[in-house]
Amino acid sequence: MSNINVDGQGLAELSNKCQKLLSIRDEIGNLQKTLNDRMKDEEHMSGTVIPNMMTELGIRSFTLDDGSTVKVQKKYRPHISDDNRADAMEWLRSNNHEDLIRNEISIPFTKGEDTKAAALEKLIRGSEELRDIVLNKKENVHWKTLSAFCQEQVEKGIDFPEHLFGLFIQDETKIKGEKK
């Protein structure tokens, strides 16, 4: 660390830098709030205002003056809550959709159990040393897979327990050819 002049001028300069840092942090906070507000505005315009206007006008798509095409699509947003996880997984299995389920098994090892971890790497079950290991199993469906599955079920008119998958269907305005 280099020597710092701790006289009044050095401390004044340091104080100014700290004030500048606080000012930058305030500005970042304001920009984040502005960004969040604009994202809400965009979601409202894309998901409510434009879809409602297009419905009122009786149009499904149209072309803007710049050649971009506008249409409204459904956006499928499911989420399996912890409370519904077991029932949702059971429903998927009972209805021949078990291939959607991802399984994750983790085994916690504490300090001093290095030999158990090494034994597990070598032999995944059956060893006398591994008998007391606690397995943590988690089942899940990747969010994109679940979204595609729910979309397919709805669009094909297949009855399924939407409540288990926390399905929320939202309109979303798509503009192809828009400038980024």
N, C-alpha and C positions, 0 to 999 in steps of 0.2 A: 504494500500500500504506500502510495506516495505521501510526502509530507503535505499537509494542508495548512494554509495560513489561517490561524484561528483568531486573527485580530478582528476588529469590528467590520472591516470591509469583507473579509472572507465569510463571516457569519451572515452578513447582510446578503451576499451573493447566494449563499446556501439557502437562506430563507426565501429569497426570490425564486429559486429553482423549485423549492417545495410548494410555494404558492402556484407556480406554473403547473406543477404536477396535479395539484388539486383542481385547478381550472380545467385541465385536460380531462380528468376523470369526470368532472361535472358535465363537460361537453359530450363525452362518450355516453353518459347516462341519458342525457337529453336526446342524443341521436338514436339510442336504443329504444327509447319511448316513442319517438317519432316513427321509427321503423316498425315497431309493433303496431302502432295505430294505423299506419299505411297498409300493413299486411291484413289487418282486420277489415279495412276499407276494401281491399282487393278481394278478400274472401266474400264479403257481402255483395259486391258488384258482380263477381263471377258466379256465386252460388244462389243469389236471390234476385237481384234487380234485373239483370239481363235475361235469365231464364223466364222470369215472370212476364217481362215485356214481350219476349218471343212467343210465349204461350198466348198472351192477349192478342198478338198480331196474327196468330195462327201460322207461324213459320217455324220450320225445323232447322234451317240453315240459310245463310245468305253470304254475299261477298261484299267486302268493304271496297272503297274506292282504290285502295292500294293493291287490290288483288287478294288480300288475305280472306280466308273463309272462316266463318263463325258458325259454330254449332254447340249445342248443349248436350253433355253426356252425363250419365250417372256415375258417381264416384262411390265405390263400396268401401266402407270403413268399419270392419269388424274388430272386436277386441274380446278375447276370452278372459274374463275376470278370474281371480283366484277362487272365488266362491263357486263359479260355474265350471272350472277346469275339469274336474273328475267327470261330471255329467256330460260335458261336451266331448271328451275323449271317448267315453262309453258310447255316446250316440254315433260318433264317427266309426268306431269299431263295429257296432251293431248294424250299420248301414253300408258296410263294405268300403269305407273311406279311410281305413287304417293306414294306407300308404301316405297320407298327408301328415301323420304324426311323426315328430322327431323326438327321440329319446336321448336324454343326457344323464349319464350316471357319473357322479363324482364321489370320491372317497377321501375324506379328510384324514390326513396323517398329522399327528402331533409330534412335538420334539421327541427324539429318541426312538422314533419308529421308522428310521431309515431302512432297516433291514426288511421291514414289512413292505415298504414301498418298492424296494428292489425285488423282493419275492413276487410281488404283484406284476411287475414288469415281466418277469420271467414266466410266471404261471398264473393266469388270471383266476383261478379258483382251485379249490381242492387241497391246498397246502394247509397243514395243521397251524402254521403261523398266522394264517389269514382268517381263521374262524371267527374272531371277535371284531372284525372290521365292520363299521356301520356304512351301509350304502345309502347315498342320497340320490334318488331318482327323480328326474323332472321330465315331464312330457309337455310338448308344445307343438304348435304349428306355426311355421314362419309366416309373418304378417302378409307378405305378397302372395304366398300360396293360399292362405285363408281368404284374402280378398278375392282372388280369382275363383276359388271354390264357391264362395257366397254369391258372387256375380253370376256364375254359371247356374247355380240352383235357382236364383230369382228369375233369370232370363228364360230358363227352360220351364218355369212354372212348377218346379218341384217343391213340395211341401217339406220344410225342415224347420227345426226349432231356432228361429232367428235370435230369440232371447238368450240362448246358451252362448251364442257367438257375439252378443252385444252389437248386432249389425245396425249401422246407421248409414242410410243411403242419402247422398247429397248430390244436388245438381252442380255441375261445374262447366263453366264456359271455356271452350277450346277455340283458340284462334290460331289457325295454321298459316304460316307465312309471316307471322308477326315479327317485327324487328326486335332483337334482343339488345 
